């Protein structure tokens, strides 16, 4: 299991990044070994796959980014239209 502090820092980085965050970028920013960053990302990917989560982390364009899950898109459209 990855270090909880490392895992939460990676989660925060992926959340705020405008573009998909790569393992190299994250490892450099946190001065952490790439294999530890990959392991922590794998844990986050698994954790966000739960049906109880409304968002997920996806690998895209060589990096990682948060997305809403497809099953919630209708609810999100209704919410946005109501604003």
FENDAJO-V906339 format. One line per field, one symbol per residue. phi: phi as a letter, one per 40 degrees, with the letter a starting at -180 (. if undefined). psi: psi as a letter, one per 20 degrees, with the letter a starting at -180 (. if undefined). burial: + if it has 9 or more other ideal C-beta (glycine too) atoms within 8 Angstrom, else -. A space follows every 10 residues. Layout:
phi=???
psi=???
burial=???
This chain:
phi=.cddcccccc dcccccccbd ccdccccccc fbcdcccdcc cdccdccccd ccbcbabbca fgabacbccd cbcccccccc ccc
psi=pqphggghgg ggghgiphqp prgggggghi lqqhhhgggg gggggggiiq iipirrpqpp kjaqqqqqqh ijhghggggg hi.
burial=-+---++-++ +-++--+--+ +++-+++--+ -+-+-+++++ +-+++--+-- --+-+++--- --+++--++- -+---+---- ---
